[in-house]
Amino acid sequence: MFSIEIVRREYPAVRPKAAMFDFDGTVSVIRAGWHPILIGQFLKLLRETPKGKLLSETELEQIAKNSIELNIGKQPIYQFYSLVQLIQKLEGTPSDPEDYLKEYYRSLFEIVRCRHEQLQNGLDPQELVVPGTFDLLAMLRRYGLKLYLVSGTEEEFVRKDVQLLRLTDYFDGGIFGGQKDASSFSKAMIVDKILKENNIAGAELIGFGDGYTETHDVKGVGGFAVGVALNETTRQGIDLWKRDQLLRAGADWIIPDYTDMVQIESKLFEK
Ligand SMILES: [Mg+2]
C-alpha cells in the first residue's frame, strides 16, 4: 500500500469546487510509449548534424531530454519548434517542424491503433487507465465537483480515446484538447475559463497532472496540484523522472495512482 508523498500542502486551503485533469499519463495510458519514441526521433536527427557528430551519445541524450522536458504537456508541435532550434544550434539544416510532427505521429499511431483495437474487441477500459481512475472520478462527482479534461493532444484524438475508455460522462465541465492553430489553445487558457465560468477562486481548483505544464498552471492561480508520477509502462510505482518534473512545477502531493482512495478522499474533503 502506498501513501501520499506530501510535498507542499497536506490539504487544499478551501474545499475544491472544480477539478482539472490532464489526460495522457494522468487518466489514460493509451499513449504510453510516446516518450521513448520522441527521444529516439530527436537523437536520430541530432546525431546527423555537423556538431552533433562530435558529441557523445550521452551528451546528445541529455540535450534531447532537456528540450523535451520543457515542452511536455503542451501541444506536440512545440517539441518540434524546439527540435528545429537544436538542429540549427548544432549547425544542421532542419526540415519543417510539421514534417517532424507527422513522422512522430506515424510511430505513435501504430501503438495507439493497436490499443484502440484491443478496447474495441472488449478489453476492460480499467486496463488502460491509471489505476483507480474510475473510482476517483466517481468520488469527485459525489462531492459535487465539476470535472474538466484538458489535454495538449489534439482534441479529436482525445475525444476518441475518452469514448473508448467509456469516460465521457464523468467530465461534465467539458473535454478540451489541442487545436490546429496551436496558439488558440493552452492549458492556462482553460484554467482561466474554468475559474470564470464557475465563478470560483483559484484556490477552489484542484489539478491532477503528470507533467510540468498543467501542474505549473494550476499552481499559478493558487490551486491545489496533485502530481501523478505513475510509471506508465508497468502501471505500477513511481517514475522518478516524472516526480522530478512535478516537484519543479510545485506539486502539492506526489502519488503513483489513485488506488489509496480512502486517504485521498479524507485529505481532500474531510479536513
Ligand atoms: Mg500527461
Residues whose N, C-alpha, C, O or C-beta is under 5 A from the ligand:
A	BS01	MG	D22 F23 D24 G25 T26 D210 G211
